[in-house]
Amino acid sequence: MSAHCCEHETPAPAHISDLPRYRRILWIALLVNAAMFAVEIVAGTAANSLSLLADAIDFAGDALNYGVSLAVLTAALAWRARMALLKAVSMMGFGLFVLLRALWSVWGGALPDPATMGLVAALALASNVAVAWMLYAFREGDANMRSVWLCSRNDAIGNLAVMAAALGVFGTGTAWPDLGVAALMAALALQGGWQVGRQARSELGAGSTAPHP
């Protein structure tokens, strides 16, 4: 994923059209992510797969993010930017957690079940692609809306990586592909959180320097 995807001019809130449709999409996305969190927690534990468990935590974080987005959807731009900063911190915290857990598992991890990994990752990919497709029209909004789009896009990339890891575990008979994907997901979360935080800080800076009526 290239770093230049966040380098764009943020439209004014008045230019964001069809907020009722966006709100409905956020509710759908919240329910989908909450359901996939439950599925991956169960499957990841049963399959001894760190990448599935990491993806489950990611689904939970995304469901929370959608809920926050719904709560601040009609708030002033400065408040939306502040909430986006909090989401950026949560994304980066998730990345650090997964990275540390992957390092720990190098010495004490069990061999994952590749069949369960592949099936659940395919279901997660279908869910994330559907959500990302619904959110595609809103990808150029303010930092809060863009963070939602980035989360969905990064999740779809992560699901493809989990599917590749399942093939790797099956082919090599080791847990290394699973651990490698967990590290990749951590990097995606760190990068996405940094991008969202950078845009949110820019919006807060623009708001603080704007002339008062």
Rosetta silent file (secondary structure, phi, psi, omega in degrees, C-alpha in Angstrom):
SEQUENCE: MSAHCCEHETPAPAHISDLPRYRRILWIALLVNAAMFAVEIVAGTAANSLSLLADAIDFAGDALNYGVSLAVLTAALAWRARMALLKAVSMMGFGLFVLLRALWSVWGGALPDPATMGLVAALALASNVAVAWMLYAFREGDANMRSVWLCSRNDAIGNLAVMAAALGVFGTGTAWPDLGVAALMAALALQGGWQVGRQARSELGAGSTAPHP
SCORE:     score description
SCORE:     0.000 S_00000001
   1 L     0.000  125.077 -176.814    0.000    0.000    0.000 S_00000001
   2 L   -78.680  154.155 -175.950    1.540    3.296   -1.079 S_00000001
   3 H   -81.664  -13.059 -173.040    1.870    6.182    1.306 S_00000001
   4 H   -81.863    0.339 -173.095    0.586    8.821   -1.109 S_00000001
   5 H   -69.731  -16.383  179.747   -3.076    7.756   -0.852 S_00000001
   6 H   -98.187   -1.720 -177.245   -3.786   10.323    1.902 S_00000001
   7 L   -85.718   86.925 -179.327   -2.215   13.291    0.144 S_00000001
   8 L  -151.174  165.865  178.803   -5.326   15.091   -1.066 S_00000001
   9 L   -85.665  124.061 -177.470   -7.317   18.222   -0.341 S_00000001
  10 L   -76.110  124.853  178.762  -10.041   17.573    2.231 S_00000001
  11 L   -67.418  154.553  174.772  -13.486   18.752    1.077 S_00000001
  12 L   -69.170  150.165 -179.418  -15.525   21.031    3.317 S_00000001
  13 H   -54.531  -31.687 -178.816  -18.279   19.253    5.306 S_00000001
  14 H   -65.804  -20.056 -178.770  -20.908   21.105    3.245 S_00000001
  15 H   -86.353   -6.588  179.638  -19.641   19.296    0.155 S_00000001
  16 L   -82.786  116.073 -174.254  -20.346   15.839    1.622 S_00000001
  17 L  -100.330  160.537  173.018  -23.611   14.691    0.088 S_00000001
  18 L    58.227   53.673  177.816  -26.179   12.046    1.048 S_00000001
  19 H   -62.896  -36.046  177.184  -25.439   11.775    4.772 S_00000001
  20 H   -59.294  -40.924  178.407  -28.550    9.605    5.406 S_00000001
  21 H   -65.298  -41.701  178.813  -27.211    6.982    2.973 S_00000001
  22 H   -61.936  -39.246  179.275  -23.773    7.139    4.577 S_00000001
  23 H   -63.986  -41.781  178.244  -25.365    6.638    8.019 S_00000001
  24 H   -62.815  -40.829  179.752  -27.235    3.537    6.814 S_00000001
  25 H   -64.169  -39.569  178.784  -24.016    2.112    5.362 S_00000001
  26 H   -63.090  -39.121  177.577  -22.210    2.679    8.660 S_00000001
  27 H   -63.507  -43.607  177.630  -24.895    0.721   10.527 S_00000001
  28 H   -60.949  -45.556 -179.288  -24.562   -2.173    8.088 S_00000001
  29 H   -61.975  -39.702  178.586  -20.779   -2.065    8.398 S_00000001
  30 H   -61.055  -47.013 -178.611  -20.984   -2.054   12.208 S_00000001
  31 H   -66.053  -40.853  178.686  -23.202   -5.150   12.271 S_00000001
  32 H   -61.983  -45.362 -177.996  -21.057   -7.008    9.717 S_00000001
  33 H   -68.025  -37.782  177.710  -17.859   -6.300   11.650 S_00000001
  34 H   -64.105  -40.557  179.054  -19.383   -7.284   14.994 S_00000001
  35 H   -66.120  -42.586 -179.419  -20.561  -10.596   13.526 S_00000001
  36 H   -69.090  -29.705  174.349  -17.164  -11.321   11.939 S_00000001
  37 H   -59.180  -47.259 -179.842  -15.430  -10.536   15.236 S_00000001
  38 H   -63.574  -42.695 -179.325  -17.406  -13.334   16.913 S_00000001
  39 H   -62.334  -45.018 -175.117  -16.747  -15.756   14.043 S_00000001
  40 H   -76.165  -28.712  174.482  -12.992  -15.138   13.985 S_00000001
  41 H   -61.868  -47.374 -179.555  -12.554  -15.289   17.746 S_00000001
  42 H   -65.763  -48.996 -176.556  -14.073  -18.778   17.768 S_00000001
  43 H   -68.784  -40.312  179.999  -12.310  -19.945   14.601 S_00000001
  44 H   -64.264  -39.325  177.608   -8.954  -18.387   15.474 S_00000001
  45 H   -67.025  -43.913 -179.612   -8.917  -20.034   18.891 S_00000001
  46 H   -66.078  -34.343 -175.671   -9.931  -23.415   17.460 S_00000001
  47 H   -92.617   -1.559 -176.382   -7.359  -23.181   14.650 S_00000001
  48 L    55.564   37.745 -176.227   -4.483  -21.815   16.811 S_00000001
  49 L  -106.138  115.290  177.448   -4.115  -19.026   14.231 S_00000001
  50 H   -67.725  -35.210 -179.697   -2.632  -15.728   15.391 S_00000001
  51 H   -66.681  -37.297  176.151   -3.516  -14.055   12.109 S_00000001
  52 H   -68.267  -41.711  177.613   -7.199  -14.959   12.519 S_00000001
  53 H   -63.845  -39.698  176.945   -7.207  -13.768   16.130 S_00000001
  54 H   -62.944  -40.652  178.833   -5.508  -10.552   15.031 S_00000001
  55 H   -66.766  -34.146  176.728   -8.127  -10.111   12.346 S_00000001
  56 H   -63.224  -43.950  177.279  -10.849  -10.700   14.950 S_00000001
  57 H   -62.573  -37.928  178.149   -9.454   -7.890   17.100 S_00000001
  58 H   -63.429  -42.682  176.788   -9.329   -5.745   13.971 S_00000001
  59 H   -60.795  -40.505  178.725  -13.007   -6.454   13.253 S_00000001
  60 H   -63.832  -43.414  178.043  -13.854   -5.433   16.823 S_00000001
  61 H   -62.965  -38.797  179.012  -11.893   -2.207   16.468 S_00000001
  62 H   -66.847  -40.608  177.694  -13.598   -1.438   13.178 S_00000001
  63 H   -59.829  -41.391  176.831  -17.048   -2.035   14.683 S_00000001
  64 H   -64.042  -41.394  179.459  -16.148    0.451   17.429 S_00000001
  65 H   -61.610  -41.134  178.487  -14.868    2.897   14.825 S_00000001
  66 H   -64.701  -38.269  177.412  -18.134    2.696   12.887 S_00000001
  67 H   -63.746  -42.780  177.268  -20.045    3.343   16.092 S_00000001
  68 H   -63.710  -41.714  179.313  -17.907    6.392   16.861 S_00000001
  69 H   -60.463  -40.555  176.923  -18.347    7.606   13.294 S_00000001
  70 H   -63.304  -38.802 -177.088  -22.121    7.344   13.663 S_00000001
  71 H   -68.185  -32.900 -174.668  -21.994    9.290   16.928 S_00000001
  72 L  -108.346   11.941 -172.218  -19.988   12.191   15.497 S_00000001
  73 L   -57.751  -38.817 -178.010  -21.342   12.160   11.940 S_00000001
  74 L  -102.597   13.282  179.507  -23.133   15.481   12.277 S_00000001
  75 L   -78.411  168.717  178.063  -20.632   17.096   14.665 S_00000001
  76 L   -64.147  157.087 -176.923  -18.427   20.029   13.752 S_00000001
  77 H   -56.751  -39.105 -178.063  -15.322   19.298   11.692 S_00000001
  78 H   -63.135  -40.870  179.442  -13.004   19.921   14.663 S_00000001
  79 H   -68.736  -38.307  177.010  -14.802   17.313   16.799 S_00000001
  80 H   -63.454  -38.452  179.292  -14.751   14.781   13.963 S_00000001
  81 H   -66.789  -38.253  177.705  -11.029   15.377   13.583 S_00000001
  82 H   -64.311  -41.441  178.020  -10.465   14.842   17.317 S_00000001
  83 H   -66.227  -35.203  176.535  -12.365   11.550   17.192 S_00000001
  84 H   -64.017  -35.551  175.735  -10.314   10.536   14.150 S_00000001
  85 H   -61.978  -41.679  177.532   -7.182   11.151   16.220 S_00000001
  86 H   -63.274  -39.971  178.097   -8.501    8.751   18.859 S_00000001
  87 H   -65.859  -36.909  177.874   -9.206    6.172   16.166 S_00000001
  88 H   -61.704  -41.136  177.928   -5.692    6.644   14.801 S_00000001
  89 H   -62.657  -40.959 -178.976   -4.291    5.880   18.255 S_00000001
  90 H   -66.990  -39.133  178.281   -6.438    2.735   18.480 S_00000001
  91 H   -63.127  -42.995 -179.923   -5.284    1.546   15.037 S_00000001
  92 H   -70.926  -34.245  175.792   -1.634    2.042   15.973 S_00000001
  93 H   -63.969  -40.439  175.935   -2.191    0.387   19.361 S_00000001
  94 H   -60.390  -43.579 -179.709   -3.668   -2.637   17.599 S_00000001
  95 H   -61.161  -42.971  179.278   -0.627   -2.787   15.332 S_00000001
  96 H   -66.002  -40.002  179.342    1.795   -2.753   18.249 S_00000001
  97 H   -60.233  -48.051 -178.147   -0.191   -5.427   20.108 S_00000001
  98 H   -64.593  -41.173 -179.599   -0.173   -7.795   17.132 S_00000001
  99 H   -61.394  -45.107  179.282    3.513   -7.219   16.459 S_00000001
 100 H   -65.641  -39.360  179.409    4.470   -8.017   20.062 S_00000001
 101 H   -66.281  -36.831  177.651    2.206  -11.088   20.126 S_00000001
 102 H   -64.796  -40.539  178.291    3.778  -12.355   16.891 S_00000001
 103 H   -64.218  -40.531  178.674    7.260  -11.979   18.382 S_00000001
 104 H   -64.759  -38.407 -176.436    6.175  -13.884   21.495 S_00000001
 105 H   -70.614  -15.233  176.606    4.647  -16.667   19.381 S_00000001
 106 H   -57.745  -33.499 -177.349    7.973  -17.315   17.666 S_00000001
 107 H   -98.883  -18.316 -174.259    8.992  -19.231   20.797 S_00000001
 108 H  -138.126   19.632 -176.649    5.676  -20.666   21.968 S_00000001
 109 L   -87.174  148.825  176.370    3.159  -20.848   19.128 S_00000001
 110 L   -94.008  163.002 -179.758    1.298  -23.981   18.006 S_00000001
 111 L   -71.915  124.552  179.458    0.823  -25.066   14.385 S_00000001
 112 L   -73.890  163.267  176.067   -2.363  -23.450   12.951 S_00000001
 113 L   -92.657  108.680 -174.087   -5.053  -25.339   11.029 S_00000001
 114 H   -65.785  -32.471 -179.227   -4.752  -24.098    7.407 S_00000001
 115 H   -64.109  -46.415  178.002   -8.200  -25.287    6.305 S_00000001
 116 H   -64.259  -41.608  178.187   -9.983  -23.241    8.975 S_00000001
 117 H   -56.761  -48.454 -176.182   -7.725  -20.266    8.268 S_00000001
 118 H   -65.429  -44.799 -178.458   -8.534  -20.323    4.560 S_00000001
 119 H   -64.762  -46.291 -177.963  -12.292  -20.746    4.916 S_00000001
 120 H   -69.665  -37.413  177.902  -12.717  -18.053    7.556 S_00000001
 121 H   -63.972  -36.652  177.886  -10.374  -15.661    5.731 S_00000001
 122 H   -65.435  -41.206  177.021  -12.449  -16.081    2.556 S_00000001
 123 H   -64.473  -41.669  178.605  -15.627  -15.232    4.499 S_00000001
 124 H   -64.665  -39.139  178.646  -13.898  -12.219    6.070 S_00000001
 125 H   -62.283  -45.322  179.052  -12.695  -11.064    2.646 S_00000001
 126 H   -60.290  -39.733  179.390  -16.218  -11.211    1.228 S_00000001
 127 H   -65.458  -46.088 -177.381  -17.496   -9.178    4.190 S_00000001
 128 H   -70.176  -36.747  176.904  -14.798   -6.526    3.917 S_00000001
 129 H   -63.226  -40.487  178.807  -15.072   -6.193    0.145 S_00000001
 130 H   -62.775  -44.019  179.306  -18.812   -5.638    0.500 S_00000001
 131 H   -66.506  -45.277  179.927  -18.283   -2.941    3.140 S_00000001
 132 H   -61.517  -38.030  178.597  -15.459   -1.280    1.190 S_00000001
 133 H   -63.685  -41.615  178.886  -17.613   -1.257   -1.959 S_00000001
 134 H   -66.449  -33.994 -176.502  -20.438    0.487   -0.096 S_00000001
 135 H   -88.623   -5.441 -172.405  -18.018    3.048    1.376 S_00000001
 136 H   -57.213  -39.677 -176.697  -16.067    3.680   -1.842 S_00000001
 137 H   -66.278  -17.381 -175.997  -18.090    6.769   -2.799 S_00000001
 138 H  -107.952   16.045 -172.893  -17.186    8.425    0.528 S_00000001
 139 L   -70.369  -16.717 -177.161  -13.428    7.756    0.525 S_00000001
 140 L  -103.528   24.214  178.986  -12.525   11.438   -0.081 S_00000001
 141 L   -80.973 -160.738  179.519  -14.364   12.889    2.930 S_00000001
 142 L   -71.066 -177.406 -172.865  -12.846   14.356    6.099 S_00000001
 143 H   -61.423  -36.738 -179.280  -10.438   12.405    8.299 S_00000001
 144 H   -64.451  -43.546  179.216  -13.215   10.590   10.173 S_00000001
 145 H   -70.793  -38.640 -178.720  -14.823    9.308    6.953 S_00000001
 146 H   -66.973  -34.353  178.810  -11.461    8.524    5.371 S_00000001
 147 H   -62.395  -36.158  178.172  -10.402    6.460    8.382 S_00000001
 148 H   -65.097  -44.277  178.237  -13.451    4.240    7.852 S_00000001
 149 H   -62.757  -44.379 -179.574  -12.532    3.717    4.184 S_00000001
 150 H   -61.520  -40.798  179.588   -8.867    2.996    5.074 S_00000001
 151 H   -60.499  -45.985 -178.227   -9.919    0.429    7.682 S_00000001
 152 H   -65.314  -42.624  179.532  -12.099   -1.445    5.186 S_00000001
 153 H   -64.631  -46.490 -179.906   -9.441   -1.390    2.478 S_00000001
 154 H   -62.762  -36.689  179.001   -6.670   -2.516    4.827 S_00000001
 155 H   -63.166  -42.242  179.263   -8.872   -5.309    6.181 S_00000001
 156 H   -62.535  -41.359  176.712   -9.475   -6.684    2.675 S_00000001
 157 H   -62.374  -42.230  178.754   -5.714   -6.696    2.031 S_00000001
 158 H   -63.029  -37.868  178.257   -5.190   -8.444    5.353 S_00000001
 159 H   -63.190  -41.418  176.158   -7.766  -11.120    4.497 S_00000001
 160 H   -60.518  -39.179  179.435   -5.926  -11.923    1.258 S_00000001
 161 H   -67.021  -37.609  177.831   -2.731  -12.233    3.269 S_00000001
 162 H   -64.237  -39.785  177.233   -4.395  -14.634    5.739 S_00000001
 163 H   -62.925  -40.809  176.533   -5.514  -16.799    2.820 S_00000001
 164 H   -64.842  -37.290  178.176   -1.944  -16.818    1.516 S_00000001
 165 H   -64.376  -38.135  178.051   -0.718  -17.717    5.004 S_00000001
 166 H   -59.990  -42.830  175.948   -3.111  -20.676    5.098 S_00000001
 167 H   -64.073  -38.615  179.343   -1.529  -21.972    1.897 S_00000001
 168 H   -65.604  -42.301  177.677    1.904  -21.351    3.372 S_00000001
 169 H   -63.515  -41.669  179.126    1.116  -23.234    6.573 S_00000001
 170 H   -64.210  -40.988 -176.325   -0.288  -26.121    4.536 S_00000001
 171 H   -76.731  -34.015 -175.501    2.727  -26.224    2.238 S_00000001
 172 H   -99.482  -21.453 -176.379    5.485  -25.804    4.821 S_00000001
 173 L    69.836   21.400  178.164    3.967  -27.464    7.890 S_00000001
 174 L  -127.418  167.091  179.724    5.197  -24.545   10.025 S_00000001
 175 L   -89.821   -1.138 -174.880    3.586  -21.552   11.729 S_00000001
 176 H   -58.883  -42.422  177.832    5.907  -19.026   10.083 S_00000001
 177 H   -60.043  -38.560  178.625    3.446  -17.919    7.360 S_00000001
 178 H   -63.788  -43.136  179.577    0.798  -17.260   10.027 S_00000001
 179 H   -67.818  -36.384  178.908    3.256  -15.200   12.090 S_00000001
 180 H   -64.355  -39.946  178.279    4.399  -13.309    9.012 S_00000001
 181 H   -67.135  -38.242  177.408    0.845  -12.293    8.152 S_00000001
 182 H   -59.891  -41.197  177.506    0.278  -11.141   11.727 S_00000001
 183 H   -65.395  -39.297  177.499    3.325   -8.884   11.381 S_00000001
 184 H   -62.103  -43.128  179.170    2.002   -7.574    8.034 S_00000001
 185 H   -63.567  -35.740  176.199   -1.361   -6.750    9.607 S_00000001
 186 H   -63.275  -42.196  179.381    0.461   -4.872   12.365 S_00000001
 187 H   -64.279  -40.212  178.120    2.318   -2.826    9.750 S_00000001
 188 H   -62.294  -42.504 -179.987   -0.936   -2.008    7.929 S_00000001
 189 H   -65.780  -40.858  178.898   -2.552   -0.842   11.163 S_00000001
 190 H   -64.704  -44.078  179.847    0.449    1.323   12.051 S_00000001
 191 H   -66.488  -45.155  179.102    0.556    2.902    8.603 S_00000001
 192 H   -62.156  -42.334  178.442   -3.201    3.462    8.443 S_00000001
 193 H   -62.900  -39.379  178.360   -3.244    4.991   11.918 S_00000001
 194 H   -64.425  -41.841 -179.867   -0.388    7.324   11.003 S_00000001
 195 H   -64.758  -46.016  179.200   -2.171    8.474    7.834 S_00000001
 196 H   -63.775  -43.559  179.247   -5.468    9.134    9.607 S_00000001
 197 H   -62.380  -39.587  179.448   -3.706   10.944   12.444 S_00000001
 198 H   -63.405  -43.846  179.917   -1.753   13.124   10.037 S_00000001
 199 H   -67.759  -40.692  179.608   -4.907   14.212    8.208 S_00000001
 200 H   -62.595  -41.872  177.658   -6.801   14.806   11.463 S_00000001
 201 H   -62.991  -36.819  178.034   -3.962   17.005   12.796 S_00000001
 202 H   -64.088  -41.519  179.356   -4.035   18.949    9.546 S_00000001
 203 H   -68.205  -37.754  177.020   -7.772   19.556    9.888 S_00000001
 204 H   -65.864  -39.494  177.778   -7.396   20.621   13.513 S_00000001
 205 H   -64.315  -40.093  178.780   -4.620   23.014   12.527 S_00000001
 206 H   -65.832  -37.414  179.209   -6.731   24.499    9.762 S_00000001
 207 H   -68.365  -35.935 -178.272   -9.631   24.964   12.176 S_00000001
 208 H   -73.510  -23.591 -179.660   -7.510   26.717   14.785 S_00000001
 209 H   -96.744   -3.874 -179.612   -6.134   29.220   12.255 S_00000001
 210 L   -69.637  141.959  179.919   -9.484   29.977   10.617 S_00000001
 211 L   -67.709  141.621  178.876  -10.763   33.531   11.224 S_00000001
 212 L   -88.452  142.664  179.615  -13.610   33.840   13.741 S_00000001
 213 L   -69.310    0.000    0.000  -16.768   35.691   12.683 S_00000001
